[in-house]
Amino acid sequence: MFFFRINFKNLPSSNTSPKLSEFLSFFEKVNEKLKNYKNISWIIEDRINNKNLNPEPEIQLVDFVKKAHSIIKKYNKDSKVYLGSLMQSELFSKRVSYAADNLLNYLNLGIADYCDGFILEFYNVLSSNSFLPSDYKIIFTYFNLIKNTLSLKSINNKELFLITSTYSGNILVRQEEDKDNKETFYNIGDLQTEQQQSGLIIRNIIYGIYSGFDYIFLPKIFDDNEDILEVISKSGIIDKVSENDKDLSQIRKKLSYWSIKFLNKILANSKFIKKIDSSYKGVEIFLFENDKKFFYIIWNDFADINTEIKIDLANSKGINHLLPYDNNTKEGISIPFSLDKKELIISFSINSYIPRIIEVEK
């Protein structure tokens, strides 16, 4: 599946402007060249943060989606069109219902007739005045808000995508000023380690699966080489050592790369079953299975204290998988166990953000 993005905010503000007509003409030529390709999808991003950017922005966006949809389907009926960026601020907790309200406006204008699904984005920001490690749970809240909003309009056949990640290192988060619509930067202040990034990305992915998203993607693979860094700029899973963007010979795979690789290896061909209630504060447990095995994914959100938990298993024999947590454990660690009873004690050491996977035979 190949995705192309169109950022609506960067297009001319009027749907009658010559520049927009020129873009649509160019857009038609692009689609004509792509007509023989399969699995092509287009994301048209909603980047309307301020209603003063142009008059009636929702109407203009829906009208543009309608025109773009017509061009895309003209050359390839199998191509899909998605409305993206329904969640677009790093400080999501300040606008919990924003995505649903925005979507309802678009649905009332008939946008569902011109798109195959909707894409939500979520990026964790660890900060003393922003996110806690457990704030990935807002993914579940947003999914249900969007799902319920679609149900209000009796729309049940649209795909829902989640694009998610978080950063490593230091970042500056872009914040729009209210007065002049100018952009300024302020320092979040909290350095986030690669271990924290890895642990949060895995949480986001698993919580996205639990929520019910049809597809989950990372926004990018490579970090940007920029002096001023936003969350998205450092949310890649590979760091380019070279300053030359075209030079891929010098790259460094971050801990999150190895963790996602290990997760995919262990959970290949498995499916999500349920979230298991836990009596331990901050401990989350999810059950997956394939034809032969069960997989329990476990993590502890309170990594500032040592935690020991007991978990009931379907079998007394299995493997305790530790996802990569430093440069010496890139391939993960797998420890077989055999117990007297179907109960396993798991210890989470201090500062451990990394989830565990417990594998047992059926």
C-alpha positions in Angstrom: 0.0 0.0 0.0 1.4 3.4 -1.1 0.3 6.7 0.5 0.5 10.2 -1.0 -0.3 13.2 1.3 -1.9 16.5 0.3 -1.8 19.2 3.0 -4.9 21.3 2.5 -3.5 24.1 4.7 -0.7 24.7 2.1 -3.1 25.0 -0.8 -4.5 28.3 -2.1 -7.3 29.5 0.2 -10.0 29.9 -2.4 -11.4 27.1 -4.4 -11.9 29.5 -7.3 -8.3 30.8 -7.4 -6.2 30.2 -10.5 -3.4 28.6 -8.4 -5.8 25.9 -7.1 -7.0 25.3 -10.7 -3.3 24.9 -11.7 -2.8 22.4 -8.8 -5.8 20.3 -9.8 -4.5 20.3 -13.4 -1.1 19.1 -12.1 -2.9 16.6 -9.8 -4.7 15.1 -12.8 -1.5 14.6 -14.6 0.0 12.8 -11.6 -2.9 10.4 -11.4 -2.7 9.7 -15.1 0.9 8.6 -14.7 -0.1 6.4 -11.7 -3.1 4.8 -13.3 -1.4 1.4 -13.9 -0.2 1.1 -10.3 -2.0 -0.9 -7.6 -2.7 -0.1 -4.0 -2.4 3.6 -4.3 -4.1 5.7 -1.6 -4.3 9.5 -1.0 -4.5 11.2 2.3 -5.9 14.7 2.3 -4.9 16.3 5.5 -7.2 18.6 7.6 -4.8 21.2 8.9 -7.4 23.9 9.8 -6.4 25.0 13.3 -7.7 28.5 13.0 -10.9 29.6 11.4 -9.4 32.9 10.3 -7.0 31.3 7.9 -9.7 31.6 5.2 -13.5 31.9 5.0 -15.6 28.8 5.5 -12.7 26.4 5.7 -14.7 23.3 6.2 -16.8 23.9 3.0 -13.6 24.6 1.0 -12.0 21.4 2.3 -15.0 19.2 1.4 -15.2 20.8 -2.0 -11.6 20.1 -2.6 -11.9 16.5 -1.5 -14.8 16.1 -3.9 -12.7 17.4 -6.8 -9.7 15.3 -5.8 -11.8 12.2 -5.4 -13.3 12.7 -8.9 -9.8 12.9 -10.4 -8.4 9.9 -8.4 -11.3 7.6 -9.3 -11.2 8.7 -12.9 -7.8 7.1 -13.4 -7.9 4.3 -10.9 -11.2 3.1 -9.4 -9.3 0.9 -6.9 -7.4 3.9 -5.4 -8.6 5.1 -2.0 -9.1 8.6 -0.5 -8.7 9.3 3.2 -9.3 12.4 5.3 -6.3 12.7 7.6 -5.0 14.6 10.6 -8.3 14.6 12.6 -6.0 14.8 15.7 -3.2 17.3 15.0 -2.0 18.9 18.2 0.8 17.6 20.5 -1.2 18.7 23.5 -4.3 16.6 22.8 -5.6 16.7 26.3 -6.8 20.3 25.8 -9.1 19.3 22.9 -10.5 15.9 23.7 -13.6 16.3 21.6 -12.0 18.4 18.8 -11.6 15.5 16.4 -15.2 14.3 16.7 -16.6 17.9 16.5 -14.5 18.6 13.4 -15.5 15.3 11.8 -19.2 15.9 12.4 -19.0 19.3 10.6 -17.5 17.5 7.6 -20.1 14.7 7.7 -22.9 17.2 7.7 -21.3 18.7 4.5 -21.3 15.2 2.8 -17.6 14.4 2.9 -18.4 10.6 3.5 -19.4 10.3 -0.1 -15.9 11.2 -1.2 -13.6 9.4 1.1 -13.0 5.7 2.1 -11.9 6.3 5.6 -10.5 8.6 8.2 -7.0 8.9 9.8 -6.2 9.9 13.3 -2.8 10.9 14.5 -1.3 10.6 18.0 2.2 11.6 19.3 3.1 11.2 22.9 4.9 14.1 24.7 6.5 13.3 28.0 6.5 16.5 30.1 5.8 17.5 33.7 3.0 19.8 32.5 1.7 17.7 29.6 1.6 13.9 29.3 2.1 11.1 31.7 3.4 7.7 30.3 -0.2 6.4 30.5 -1.7 9.1 28.3 -1.5 6.8 25.3 -4.9 5.6 26.6 -6.5 8.6 25.0 -6.2 6.7 21.7 -9.1 4.5 22.9 -11.1 7.6 23.8 -10.5 9.2 20.4 -11.4 6.0 18.5 -14.7 5.7 20.2 -15.5 9.4 19.7 -14.9 9.0 16.0 -16.8 5.7 15.8 -19.8 7.1 17.7 -19.7 10.3 15.5 -19.9 8.1 12.4 -22.7 6.0 13.9 -24.7 9.2 14.5 -24.8 9.6 10.7 -25.4 5.9 10.2 -22.0 5.5 8.6 -20.4 2.1 9.4 -18.4 1.2 6.3 -15.4 3.5 6.6 -11.9 2.4 7.5 -10.2 4.0 10.5 -6.4 4.4 10.5 -4.0 5.3 13.3 -0.7 7.1 12.6 1.3 7.2 15.8 4.8 7.6 17.2 6.8 9.6 19.7 10.2 11.3 19.8 13.6 10.6 21.3 16.0 13.3 22.5 15.1 16.9 23.0 12.3 18.6 21.1 10.7 22.0 20.6 6.9 21.9 20.1 5.2 24.3 17.6 2.4 26.3 19.1 0.3 28.8 17.2 -0.2 32.2 18.8 -3.7 33.5 19.0 -3.2 37.1 17.9 -1.4 37.2 14.6 -1.6 33.5 13.6 2.2 33.5 13.8 4.1 30.4 14.8 6.5 30.3 17.7 8.4 27.6 19.4 8.7 26.7 23.1 10.8 24.0 24.7 9.0 21.1 26.2 12.1 20.6 28.3 11.9 16.8 29.0 14.5 14.7 27.3 13.1 11.4 26.2 15.4 8.4 25.9 15.3 5.9 23.2 14.0 3.3 25.7 11.1 5.6 26.6 10.4 6.2 22.9 10.4 2.4 22.2 8.2 1.6 25.2 5.6 4.3 24.2 5.5 3.3 20.5 4.8 -0.3 21.5 2.1 1.0 23.9 0.5 3.1 21.2 0.5 0.2 18.7 -1.0 -2.3 21.1 -3.6 0.2 22.4 -4.5 1.0 18.8 -5.1 -2.7 18.1 -7.2 -3.0 21.3 -9.2 0.1 20.4 -10.2 -1.4 17.0 -8.3 0.6 14.3 -8.2 -1.2 11.0 -4.6 -0.2 10.3 -1.8 1.3 12.3 1.2 3.1 10.8 4.3 5.0 11.8 4.4 8.6 10.4 8.0 8.1 9.2 11.0 5.9 9.3 13.9 8.4 9.4 14.5 11.3 11.7 14.8 14.7 10.2 18.1 16.6 10.3 16.9 19.9 11.6 18.1 22.5 14.1 14.6 23.3 15.3 12.9 20.0 16.2 9.2 19.1 16.5 7.7 15.9 17.8 7.3 14.6 14.3 10.9 15.5 13.3 12.5 13.1 15.8 9.7 10.4 15.8 11.5 8.2 13.3 12.9 4.8 14.2 16.2 5.2 12.3 18.6 8.1 12.8 20.5 9.4 9.7 24.1 10.0 10.7 24.9 11.8 7.4 23.7 15.4 6.9 23.0 14.4 3.3 19.4 13.3 3.0 20.2 11.2 0.0 23.0 9.3 1.7 21.5 6.2 3.3 24.8 4.4 3.8 25.3 5.9 7.2 22.3 5.2 9.4 21.7 4.1 13.0 18.7 2.0 13.9 17.2 3.2 17.1 15.9 1.0 19.9 12.4 1.5 18.7 13.3 -0.1 15.3 14.6 -3.3 17.1 11.6 -3.4 19.4 9.0 -3.2 16.5 11.0 -5.8 14.6 10.9 -8.1 17.7 7.2 -7.5 18.3 6.4 -8.4 14.7 8.5 -11.5 14.9 6.8 -12.8 18.1 3.2 -11.8 17.1 3.4 -12.9 13.5 0.0 -14.4 12.3 -1.6 -13.8 15.8 -4.8 -11.9 16.5 -5.9 -9.8 19.5 -8.3 -11.6 21.9 -8.9 -9.3 24.8 -7.6 -6.9 27.4 -7.1 -8.6 30.8 -8.2 -6.7 33.9 -5.3 -6.1 36.3 -5.4 -5.4 40.0 -2.0 -3.8 39.8 -1.9 0.0 39.4 -0.2 1.0 36.1 0.0 -2.6 34.8 -1.6 -3.4 31.5 -2.1 -6.9 30.1 -3.3 -7.9 26.6 -3.9 -11.3 25.2 -3.2 -12.4 21.6 -3.3 -15.9 20.1 -2.4 -17.9 17.0 -3.3 -21.5 16.2 -0.9 -23.0 18.7 0.0 -20.3 21.3 -1.2 -17.6 23.6 0.8 -14.3 24.0 0.4 -12.0 27.0 1.8 -8.5 26.4 2.5 -6.8 29.7 3.9 -3.4 30.8 4.2 -1.2 33.8 3.4 2.5 33.4 4.9 3.4 36.8 8.6 2.9 35.9 9.7 5.1 38.8 9.3 2.2 41.2 10.1 -1.5 41.3 7.0 -3.6 40.6 6.3 -7.3 41.0 3.2 -8.8 39.7 1.6 -12.3 39.5 -0.2 -13.3 36.3 -2.4 -16.4 35.7 -1.4 -18.3 32.5 -3.0 -20.9 30.3 0.0 -23.1 30.6 2.8 -23.7 33.1 5.5 -23.8 30.4 6.4 -21.0 28.1 8.9 -18.3 27.1 9.4 -14.9 28.8 10.3 -12.5 26.0 12.0 -9.2 26.9 11.8 -6.6 24.1 15.1 -4.9 23.3 16.0 -2.4 26.0 19.6 -1.3 25.2 22.3 -1.7 22.5 23.3 -5.1 23.8 19.8 -6.6 23.5 18.8 -5.6 19.9 17.4 -9.0 19.1 15.5 -9.2 22.4 15.9 -11.8 25.1 13.9 -15.0 25.3 13.9 -17.0 28.6 12.1 -20.4 28.7 10.3 -21.3 31.9 8.6 -24.3 33.5 6.5 -23.7 36.6 4.8 -25.8 39.2 1.5 -24.0 38.6 0.0 -21.8 36.0 1.2 -18.6 37.7 4.1 -16.4 36.7 5.8 -13.7 38.8 7.2 -10.8 36.8 9.5 -8.2 38.1 9.7 -4.7 36.5 12.9 -2.9 37.6 13.0 0.8 38.1 13.1 2.9 34.9 11.9 0.0 32.8 9.5 1.3 30.2 9.8 -1.8 28.0 6.9 -4.2 27.7 7.2 -8.0 28.1 5.7 -10.8 26.0 4.9 -14.1 27.7 4.4 -16.9 25.2 2.7 -20.2 26.3 1.4 -23.3 24.4 -2.3 -23.8 24.1 
